[in-house]
């Protein structure tokens, strides 16, 4: 127990561990929970309405898993178990209609569960069906539905678990997963003060150890090859963190340009509710933003989602939204579109303008997402603006623009 306390402190004190780079103070992680939940509801609806395709690619399940895999390195590879492998007929939830329905019912019962025992029963029921290739990789989806009940699960987390608890649990068995979960939940409850109610914290600890990015004790016991591998993993992690920091800075810069333009055009502006404390170029977002978010004519949950839109422009002194902007980096473009669609379908009067702001390198991605039937068939008019255009034209727009129509000069549509 004392050794585990030391390991936890080492994990938390490491500024480059997933605890500090993914788990704590990460707005994108918190945003993902609602987006993924909405995505799972879409999977359920697609299966119910018989519109879920016979392949992973292009499905609503692909969107859910893509959102999860974007949650930094801890979930890299989460999509692999769900790719349809025709020769192996796995996972058998695409072409087998009965299995597809069973999977949809499993997700629906889990998302609506009132306690963890209900979800465990659903896991046991699913396991009894012996659907080929559908194993505890699904547990990572469960984590984003019930983060205090079920830990995420992958090879790295399993390896770390086996090392910490001196166990030999296997990867592909639901029975093994439930045993692992029991141990993790029990251990976490004893160390809740050092970790969190959210099981992502302890799963991150297992991940760090499982990927050999965190060394327990001294490295005397490592062979030369193992030491070289460990050093490579550390360098890889440092590179990933540097890239992530660059992305965060870029995101802040684009938000700043949008806030600056909105203010110069005479609108009330606000960043996402969890971004108000940010600053760029010495300018605090809160200093140029509304002090209080206007009350919107919608339910609380929808208002919460709308408040997470990266930048909103309001007609001066009102709650009338003029423009809504989502800035996307490496995260899912579709999740930004979902937040804009929440706004559109709840309070839109048809006069608002919707924009996705993207890196130049992601133009193909945004075209693909805006071509989704659900977006194309709606009357939502979403355009996109490239980072380079917003950056270089910001001052000119502020100088010569008189209203939101000036944004059309740099916007593109499909």
C-alpha positions in Angstrom: 0.0 0.0 0.0 2.8 2.4 0.9 4.6 1.6 -2.4 1.4 2.3 -4.3 1.1 5.7 -2.5 4.7 6.5 -3.7 3.8 5.4 -7.3 0.7 7.6 -7.3 2.7 10.6 -6.1 5.4 10.0 -8.7 2.6 9.8 -11.4 1.0 13.1 -10.2 4.3 14.9 -9.8 5.4 14.1 -13.4 4.4 17.2 -15.4 4.4 15.1 -18.6 2.3 12.2 -17.3 -1.2 11.7 -18.7 -2.5 12.7 -15.3 -1.2 16.3 -16.0 -1.5 16.4 -19.8 -4.9 14.6 -20.2 -6.7 14.1 -16.9 -6.6 17.3 -14.9 -7.6 20.8 -16.1 -8.3 19.6 -19.6 -11.3 21.4 -21.1 -11.2 19.2 -24.3 -11.5 16.0 -22.2 -14.6 17.4 -20.3 -16.2 18.6 -23.6 -15.7 15.1 -25.0 -18.1 13.4 -22.5 -21.2 15.1 -23.8 -20.1 14.8 -27.5 -19.4 11.0 -27.1 -22.7 10.5 -25.2 -24.6 12.2 -28.1 -22.6 10.1 -30.5 -23.6 6.9 -28.7 -27.3 8.0 -28.8 -26.9 8.4 -32.6 -25.5 4.8 -32.9 -28.5 3.5 -31.0 -30.9 5.5 -33.2 -29.2 4.3 -36.4 -29.5 0.7 -35.3 -33.1 1.2 -34.3 -33.9 2.9 -37.6 -31.9 0.3 -39.6 -29.7 3.0 -41.0 -26.5 1.7 -39.3 -24.2 0.6 -42.2 -22.6 -2.8 -42.8 -19.2 -1.4 -42.2 -17.4 0.6 -39.5 -16.2 3.3 -42.0 -18.7 6.2 -42.2 -20.8 4.9 -39.3 -21.8 6.8 -36.3 -19.8 4.3 -34.3 -16.7 5.5 -36.2 -17.4 9.0 -35.0 -17.7 7.9 -31.4 -14.4 6.0 -31.5 -12.7 8.8 -33.4 -13.7 11.3 -30.6 -12.3 8.9 -28.0 -9.0 8.3 -29.9 -8.5 12.0 -30.0 -8.2 12.1 -26.2 -4.5 12.1 -26.4 -2.1 9.1 -26.4 -4.0 7.1 -23.8 -6.6 6.1 -26.3 -4.5 5.7 -29.5 -5.6 2.5 -31.2 -9.1 2.5 -29.6 -10.7 2.2 -33.1 -8.8 -0.9 -34.2 -11.0 -3.5 -32.5 -14.1 -2.1 -34.2 -12.8 -2.0 -37.8 -14.8 -4.5 -39.9 -12.5 -7.4 -40.9 -14.5 -9.3 -43.6 -12.2 -12.3 -43.8 -12.3 -12.9 -40.0 -16.0 -11.8 -39.7 -15.1 -9.6 -36.7 -16.5 -7.8 -34.9 -19.7 -9.4 -36.0 -22.0 -6.4 -35.4 -22.2 -5.1 -39.0 -23.6 -7.8 -41.3 -25.3 -9.9 -38.6 -28.6 -8.1 -37.9 -29.3 -9.9 -34.7 -25.9 -9.0 -33.3 -26.3 -5.4 -34.4 -29.6 -5.1 -32.6 -28.1 -6.8 -29.5 -25.2 -4.3 -29.5 -27.7 -1.3 -29.9 -29.8 -2.6 -27.0 -26.7 -3.1 -24.9 -25.6 0.5 -25.5 -29.2 1.8 -24.8 -29.5 -0.1 -21.6 -26.0 1.0 -20.4 -26.6 4.7 -21.2 -29.9 4.6 -19.3 -28.6 2.6 -16.3 -29.2 4.1 -12.9 -26.5 2.1 -11.1 -23.3 0.1 -12.0 -25.0 -3.3 -11.2 -27.3 -2.7 -14.1 -24.4 -2.2 -16.5 -22.6 -5.3 -15.1 -25.7 -7.3 -15.9 -25.7 -5.9 -19.4 -22.1 -6.9 -19.9 -22.8 -10.5 -18.7 -25.8 -10.7 -21.0 -23.7 -9.4 -24.0 -20.9 -11.8 -23.2 -23.3 -14.7 -23.1 -24.2 -14.0 -26.8 -20.6 -14.8 -27.8 -20.6 -12.2 -30.5 -17.4 -12.8 -32.4 -14.8 -10.1 -31.9 -16.9 -8.0 -29.6 -14.8 -7.9 -26.4 -14.0 -5.5 -23.6 -12.7 -2.9 -26.0 -16.3 -1.6 -25.6 -15.5 -0.8 -22.0 -13.7 2.4 -23.2 -17.1 3.6 -24.5 -18.7 2.7 -21.2 -16.0 4.8 -19.4 -17.3 7.9 -21.3 -20.9 7.1 -20.3 -20.1 6.3 -16.7 -16.6 7.5 -15.7 -17.0 6.8 -12.0 -18.2 3.2 -12.6 -16.1 1.7 -15.4 -12.4 2.2 -16.2 -11.3 2.4 -19.9 -9.4 -0.7 -21.2 -6.7 -1.4 -23.7 -3.4 -3.3 -24.0 -1.3 -0.6 -22.3 -3.7 -0.2 -19.4 -3.8 -4.0 -19.0 0.0 -4.3 -19.1 0.3 -1.6 -16.4 -2.4 -3.3 -14.3 -0.6 -6.6 -14.4 2.7 -5.0 -13.4 1.2 -3.0 -10.5 -0.9 -5.8 -9.2 1.5 -8.7 -10.1 -1.3 -10.3 -12.1 -1.6 -12.1 -15.5 -5.0 -11.0 -16.7 -5.7 -11.5 -20.5 -7.0 -8.9 -23.0 -10.0 -10.3 -24.8 -12.3 -11.6 -22.1 -15.2 -9.7 -20.5 -14.8 -12.0 -17.4 -11.2 -10.9 -17.0 -12.2 -7.2 -17.5 -14.9 -7.4 -14.8 -12.3 -8.9 -12.4 -9.8 -6.1 -13.3 -12.5 -3.5 -12.9 -13.3 -4.8 -9.4 -9.7 -4.5 -8.3 -9.3 -1.0 -9.9 -12.5 0.3 -8.2 -11.5 -1.1 -4.8 -8.0 0.3 -5.1 -9.3 3.6 -6.3 -11.7 3.9 -3.4 -8.8 3.5 -1.0 -6.8 6.2 -2.8 -9.6 8.5 -3.9 -8.1 11.4 -2.0 -4.9 11.1 -4.1 -6.6 10.2 -7.4 -10.3 10.9 -8.3 -13.8 9.5 -8.4 -13.3 9.4 -12.1 -11.5 6.2 -13.0 -9.6 7.8 -15.8 -7.0 8.9 -13.3 -6.1 5.4 -12.1 -6.4 4.0 -15.7 -3.9 6.7 -16.7 -1.5 5.5 -14.1 -1.7 1.9 -15.5 -1.2 3.3 -19.0 1.9 5.1 -18.0 3.4 2.0 -16.5 2.1 -0.3 -19.3 3.8 1.8 -22.0 7.0 2.1 -19.9 6.8 5.9 -20.0 6.9 5.8 -16.2 9.6 3.9 -14.3 8.8 2.5 -10.9 11.7 2.8 -8.5 15.3 2.6 -9.9 16.2 1.4 -13.4 18.9 -1.0 -12.2 16.8 -4.0 -13.1 16.5 -2.9 -16.8 18.5 -4.6 -19.5 20.3 -2.4 -22.1 17.5 -2.9 -24.7 14.8 -2.1 -22.1 16.6 1.0 -21.0 16.9 2.2 -24.7 13.2 1.5 -25.2 12.3 3.4 -22.1 14.3 6.4 -23.2 12.7 6.3 -26.6 9.3 6.3 -25.0 10.2 9.3 -22.9 11.4 11.2 -25.9 8.2 10.3 -27.8 6.0 11.5 -25.0 7.9 14.8 -24.8 7.4 15.3 -28.5 3.7 14.6 -28.3 3.3 17.1 -25.4 5.2 19.8 -27.4 2.9 19.2 -30.4 -0.2 19.5 -28.1 1.1 22.7 -26.6 1.5 24.2 -30.1 -2.1 23.2 -30.9 -3.4 24.8 -27.8 -1.6 28.1 -28.6 -3.0 28.0 -32.2 -6.5 27.4 -30.8 -6.2 30.4 -28.4 -4.8 32.6 -31.2 -7.8 31.8 -33.5 -10.3 32.4 -30.7 -8.6 35.8 -30.0 -8.9 36.9 -33.7 -12.6 36.0 -33.7 -13.2 37.9 -30.4 -11.2 40.9 -31.7 -13.2 41.0 -35.0 -16.5 40.6 -33.3 -15.8 43.5 -30.9 -14.6 45.7 -33.8 -17.8 45.0 -35.7 -19.9 46.2 -32.7 -21.1 42.9 -31.3 -21.0 41.5 -27.8 -18.6 38.5 -27.8 -17.8 35.6 -25.6 -15.5 32.6 -25.8 -16.5 29.1 -24.6 -17.5 29.2 -20.9 -14.4 27.3 -19.9 -12.0 29.5 -21.9 -12.7 32.9 -20.3 -9.5 32.7 -18.3 -7.3 32.4 -21.4 -5.3 35.1 -23.0 -3.4 35.6 -26.2 -0.8 38.3 -27.2 -1.2 39.8 -23.7 -4.9 40.2 -24.2 -7.2 38.5 -21.7 -10.3 36.9 -23.2 -12.4 38.0 -20.2 -11.4 41.6 -20.6 -13.0 41.9 -24.1 -15.9 39.5 -23.4 -19.3 39.6 -21.9 -19.1 39.4 -18.1 -22.3 37.3 -18.0 -23.6 34.9 -20.7 -27.1 35.9 -21.9 -30.0 33.7 -20.9 -31.1 31.7 -24.0 -34.7 30.4 -24.7 -33.7 26.7 -24.3 -33.3 24.0 -21.7 -30.3 24.0 -19.4 -28.5 21.0 -21.0 -28.7 22.6 -24.5 -27.6 26.0 -23.1 -24.5 24.3 -21.5 -23.5 22.9 -24.9 -24.1 26.2 -26.6 -21.9 27.9 -24.0 -19.1 25.5 -25.0 -19.0 26.8 -28.6 -15.6 28.4 -29.0 -16.7 31.9 -29.9 -20.2 33.5 -30.1 -21.2 36.9 -31.3 -24.4 38.5 -30.0 -26.3 41.6 -31.2 -25.3 44.3 -28.8 -27.2 44.2 -25.5 -29.4 41.2 -26.5 -29.4 37.4 -26.4 -29.7 37.3 -30.2 -26.8 35.2 -31.6 -25.3 36.7 -34.8 -22.4 34.3 -35.3 -21.1 31.0 -33.9 -17.5 29.7 -34.5 -15.9 26.4 -33.7 -12.1 26.2 -33.8 -10.9 22.7 -34.6 -7.3 21.5 -34.4 -6.6 17.7 -34.2 -10.0 17.1 -32.5 -13.0 15.9 -34.3 -14.5 18.4 -36.7 -17.8 16.6 -36.4 -18.0 17.3 -32.6 -17.8 21.0 -33.3 -20.5 20.6 -35.9 -22.6 18.9 -33.3 -22.3 21.9 -30.9 -23.4 24.2 -33.7 -26.3 21.9 -34.6 -27.5 22.1 -30.9 -27.7 25.9 -31.4 -29.3 25.6 -34.8 -32.0 23.1 -33.9 -32.9 24.8 -30.5 -33.0 28.6 -31.0 -32.0 29.4 -34.6 -34.1 31.9 -36.5 -32.2 31.3 -39.7 -30.2 34.5 -39.6 -27.1 33.2 -37.8 -23.9 32.4 -39.5 -22.0 29.2 -38.6 -18.3 28.7 -39.2 -15.7 26.0 -38.6 -12.2 27.4 -38.3 -9.6 24.8 -39.3 -5.9 24.4 -40.0 -5.1 24.6 -43.7 -4.1 20.9 -43.7 -7.6 19.8 -42.7 -9.6 21.2 -45.5 -10.4 17.8 -46.9 -11.6 16.6 -43.5 -14.0 19.5 -43.1 -15.4 19.0 -46.6 -16.0 15.3 -45.8 -17.8 16.2 -42.6 -20.0 18.9 -44.1 -21.0 16.4 -46.8 -22.5 14.1 -44.2 -26.2 13.5 -45.2 -27.5 14.7 -41.8 -25.7 18.1 -42.4 -26.2 18.3 -46.1 -30.0 17.6 -45.9 -30.5 20.2 -43.1 -30.8 23.9 -43.8 -27.8 24.6 -41.6 -25.4 26.9 -43.5 -22.0 26.0 -42.2 -19.0 27.5 -43.9 -15.3 27.1 -43.0 -12.4 29.5 -42.7 -8.7 28.4 -42.8 -6.3 29.4 -40.0 -4.0 31.2 -42.4 -6.8 33.4 -43.8 -8.1 34.4 -40.4 -4.7 35.2 -39.2 -3.6 37.3 -42.2 -6.9 39.1 -42.8 -7.9 39.8 -39.1 -6.6 43.4 -39.0 -8.1 44.2 -42.5 -11.5 42.9 -41.4 -11.4 44.9 -38.3 -10.5 48.0 -40.3 -12.9 47.7 -43.2 -15.8 45.5 -41.9 -19.2 47.0 -40.9 -21.0 43.8 -40.0 -20.7 40.0 -40.0 -21.1 39.8 -43.8 -17.4 40.8 -44.1 -16.5 37.2 -43.0 -17.8 36.0 -46.3 -14.7 37.4 -47.9 -12.5 34.7 -46.3 -15.1 31.9 -45.8 -15.5 28.9 -48.0 -18.5 26.6 -48.5 -18.9 23.1 -50.1 
